[in-house]
Amino acid sequence: MARAASDLDLRSVAILICTLNRPQAFKTFVQGVGKLELPEGCELTLCISDNNPASQEHGYIKSALEGFKHQVRYGYQSERGYANARNESLALGLATDAQIFFITDDDVIPDPSWIMEHLKAFDDSQAQIVCGAKASHKRDAQENLAVVDNVKRGVGTFNLAFRRDVVSTAGLGLEFDKAL
């Protein structure tokens, strides 16, 4: 469903996701992404970093994406580890024209308003990074948003969005620390 809920002039956003041995959770996640509300005229690209011991591109990933209406970029990261997988998904995202990147986990079911609420927070605050609290089915999505202008200790990456400038080489060029 397309809505105009932001003054941001967005043409494209990307969701960066890693997957490792969770075929049912990944399928449910993809179904949730298919229900996300987007600003009118904005395209979404799902950037998948496969961190399985052997590529699942033609296994559970392909079957979960059947009928998926958005663009997909796939990458296989054979070097195990959360940071390696996240950096792979980040590289996939940077290869798109997305202006804002969203990160969550493959065992999360995104609320349909997830992207729109984060975009509203970007618009209202002019922040570079927006992170949300762990979602509760009993709480409104707006209540779960916490806007920060830098990443603070303890902020998880299951509900995080940031502007392209934070990670592009023309901007800050940040990536996930492989030592962690």
C-alpha positions as CSV (number, residue, x, y, z in Angstrom):
1,M,0.0,0.0,0.0
2,A,1.5,3.4,-1.0
3,R,1.0,6.4,1.3
4,A,2.5,9.9,1.4
5,A,3.6,10.2,5.0
6,S,6.9,12.0,4.8
7,D,8.4,15.1,3.3
8,L,11.5,13.0,2.4
9,D,11.7,12.7,-1.4
10,L,12.5,9.0,-1.4
11,R,12.8,7.0,-4.6
12,S,14.2,3.9,-3.0
13,V,14.8,2.1,0.3
14,A,16.5,-1.2,1.1
15,I,16.1,-3.8,3.8
16,L,19.3,-5.5,4.7
17,I,18.8,-9.0,6.0
18,C,21.0,-11.9,6.9
19,T,19.8,-15.5,7.1
20,L,21.2,-18.6,8.7
21,N,19.4,-21.9,9.0
22,R,15.9,-20.5,9.6
23,P,13.8,-21.4,6.6
24,Q,10.4,-21.1,8.2
25,A,11.3,-17.8,9.9
26,F,12.7,-16.4,6.7
27,K,9.5,-17.3,4.8
28,T,7.4,-15.6,7.4
29,F,9.7,-12.6,7.3
30,V,9.4,-12.3,3.5
31,Q,5.6,-12.5,3.8
32,G,5.7,-9.6,6.3
33,V,7.9,-7.5,4.0
34,G,5.3,-8.0,1.3
35,K,2.8,-6.2,3.5
36,L,4.9,-3.1,4.2
37,E,3.5,0.3,3.5
38,L,5.7,2.5,1.4
39,P,5.7,6.1,0.4
40,E,4.1,6.7,-3.0
41,G,6.6,6.1,-5.8
42,C,9.2,4.5,-3.5
43,E,10.8,1.2,-4.5
44,L,12.0,-1.3,-2.0
45,T,14.9,-3.7,-2.5
46,L,15.4,-6.7,-0.2
47,C,19.2,-7.3,0.2
48,I,19.7,-10.9,1.4
49,S,23.0,-12.1,2.8
50,D,23.0,-15.8,2.9
51,N,25.4,-17.0,5.7
52,N,24.5,-20.6,5.6
53,P,27.3,-23.3,5.4
54,A,26.2,-23.9,1.8
55,S,24.3,-21.4,-0.4
56,Q,20.5,-21.6,0.0
57,E,19.8,-19.4,-3.0
58,H,18.1,-22.2,-4.8
59,G,16.8,-23.7,-1.5
60,Y,14.6,-22.1,1.1
61,I,15.5,-18.6,0.0
62,K,14.2,-19.0,-3.6
63,S,11.0,-20.8,-2.4
64,A,10.3,-18.0,0.2
65,L,10.6,-15.4,-2.5
66,E,8.0,-16.9,-4.9
67,G,5.5,-14.2,-5.8
68,F,7.5,-11.5,-4.0
69,K,6.7,-8.1,-5.6
70,H,9.8,-6.1,-4.7
71,Q,13.3,-6.2,-6.1
72,V,15.8,-8.6,-4.5
73,R,19.6,-8.7,-4.4
74,Y,21.2,-11.9,-3.2
75,G,24.7,-12.5,-1.9
76,Y,26.4,-15.5,-0.4
77,Q,28.8,-14.8,2.5
78,S,30.8,-18.0,3.1
79,E,32.8,-16.5,6.0
80,R,30.6,-17.2,9.0
81,G,29.8,-14.4,11.4
82,Y,27.2,-11.7,12.1
83,A,29.4,-8.8,11.0
84,N,30.5,-10.5,7.8
85,A,26.9,-11.3,6.9
86,R,25.8,-7.7,7.8
87,N,28.7,-6.2,5.7
88,E,27.6,-8.4,2.8
89,S,24.0,-7.2,3.0
90,L,25.4,-3.6,3.3
91,A,27.4,-4.0,0.1
92,L,24.3,-5.3,-1.7
93,G,22.4,-2.3,-0.4
94,L,25.1,0.2,-1.5
95,A,24.8,-1.2,-5.0
96,T,21.2,0.1,-5.2
97,D,20.1,3.7,-5.2
98,A,18.5,3.4,-1.8
99,Q,18.7,6.5,0.3
100,I,17.7,4.8,3.6
101,F,18.7,1.3,4.7
102,F,16.6,-0.7,7.2
103,I,18.1,-3.6,9.2
104,T,16.2,-6.3,10.9
105,D,16.5,-10.1,11.6
106,D,15.1,-12.9,9.6
107,D,13.0,-14.1,12.5
108,V,11.2,-10.8,12.8
109,I,7.7,-10.1,11.3
110,P,7.8,-6.4,10.4
111,D,4.7,-4.4,11.3
112,P,3.2,-3.0,8.1
113,S,3.9,0.5,9.3
114,W,7.5,-0.2,10.2
115,I,9.1,1.7,7.3
116,M,6.6,4.6,7.3
117,E,7.1,5.2,11.1
118,H,10.9,5.2,10.7
119,L,10.6,7.6,7.8
120,K,8.4,9.9,9.8
121,A,11.0,9.8,12.6
122,F,13.7,10.7,10.1
123,D,11.6,13.5,8.7
124,D,10.7,14.9,12.2
125,S,14.2,14.7,13.6
126,Q,16.6,15.0,10.7
127,A,18.6,12.2,12.4
128,Q,21.1,10.1,10.6
129,I,20.1,6.9,12.4
130,V,16.7,5.8,13.8
131,C,16.3,2.8,15.9
132,G,13.3,1.2,17.4
133,A,12.8,-0.7,20.6
134,K,12.0,-4.4,20.6
135,A,8.5,-4.6,19.2
136,S,5.7,-5.7,21.3
137,H,2.4,-6.8,19.8
138,K,0.6,-4.8,22.5
139,R,2.2,-1.5,21.8
140,D,1.7,1.0,19.0
141,A,4.6,1.1,16.5
142,Q,5.1,4.9,17.2
143,E,5.6,4.2,20.9
144,N,8.5,1.9,20.1
145,L,10.6,4.4,18.1
146,A,13.7,5.9,19.7
147,V,15.5,8.5,17.6
148,V,19.2,8.8,18.2
149,D,21.8,10.8,16.4
150,N,24.5,8.3,17.1
151,V,24.4,4.6,17.9
152,K,24.4,4.0,21.6
153,R,25.7,0.9,23.5
154,G,23.0,-1.7,23.7
155,V,21.1,-0.7,20.6
156,G,20.2,-3.9,18.7
157,T,20.3,-4.2,15.0
158,F,17.0,-5.9,14.7
159,N,15.1,-2.6,14.3
160,L,17.5,0.0,12.8
161,A,17.5,2.4,9.9
162,F,20.2,4.8,8.7
163,R,20.8,7.2,5.9
164,R,23.1,6.3,3.0
165,D,25.7,8.9,4.2
166,V,26.4,6.9,7.3
167,V,27.8,3.9,5.3
168,S,28.7,5.2,1.9
169,T,32.4,5.9,1.1
170,A,31.4,9.5,0.2
171,G,30.0,9.8,3.8
172,L,31.3,8.2,7.0
173,G,31.9,4.8,5.4
174,L,30.9,2.8,8.5
175,E,30.6,-0.9,8.5
176,F,30.1,-3.7,11.0
177,D,33.2,-4.5,13.1
178,K,34.3,-8.1,12.3
179,A,36.2,-8.3,15.6
180,L,32.9,-8.2,17.6
